[in-house]
Amino acid sequence: MIVAYTFEDHYVAYPLYTHNTKGLKSRNVLQRREFVSILDHRLRGTKQYDTWKAQTWGKPLETKYMVKGQKTLHALSTCNFTYPCCRSYHHKVRMMGYLTDDCVIHLLNLTSAHVPYRHPMMTKGEMNRMDREEAERRKSDASDAAGVCTDKGKGRYSEW
């Protein structure tokens, strides 16, 4: 998990998945849009890095530091940015490393852009308007997907 926020009694974190080491192959295009790939910085300069390819559109997250002795993140690791989880400190996590600063901002921006905010006191009309706007945005995003280009032909990732 990527811990994003810490509070007195709990923390908010994003789950990481490898999908049984198969990656996002079995997911449809709309489901894949809820994930972002993660690259372990220690792969740079290795044979694995030359063959590594992001499974998702957009810039992948990248680690900047990993604890000594920590295994390399699986090449098919992804983060579900639409599913942040609240956990009590009774559910302990072990620190494995850190993301780069720009990747932390990228992750939080992805969440805020894709998770519609609905205040509990919103009227039904306001919620319907937000739903219509979200549907229009998704429609335009789907049409943009056809024009995705890769990074200098290497196939690593594409910009949003």
Phi, psi and omega in degrees: 000149174257112181281121183260319183224144174238141179230180183300314185251351184203173175226159177247129184220157177257131180285148175251143181223151167244353181054057181056041180058023178252353180070207185264016182306319185277357181270146176281173186301318181293323178292323180297334181293347180269002183238156173226137181288157179233132179247127175282121185301338182288350178282340181304133179084005178250169178296325178299323181295322180296332181259353181293137179219131178296144180266354186234160175288155176088174182291132176283159172283151178222139178283153174246341181207137174231142181300140180301134180088352179285135178298154175292141176299141179301143182299335181259019179291138177224160177243130177272099185279353177264005185228055176294140184244141172267132180226140174287157177292353173292334175268090186288147172236149179254129181291123180257329183171192182231151170274161174294156182301317180292333177287327176296314178297318179300315180298313180294324177293321177300316181297311183293331180283334186251349180251107181293139180268125177233115178285141182301337182265008180293145177282162180299323178297319178295320179294319178297320178297316178297320179296319178296316179297320178296318179297319178296317179298316180296322179297315180291325177296320181294322179289330177290334185300331181293335183262021182291132178241153183265166183286102175051035175076000181279343179078014182287307179197168178237153178279152179286000000 
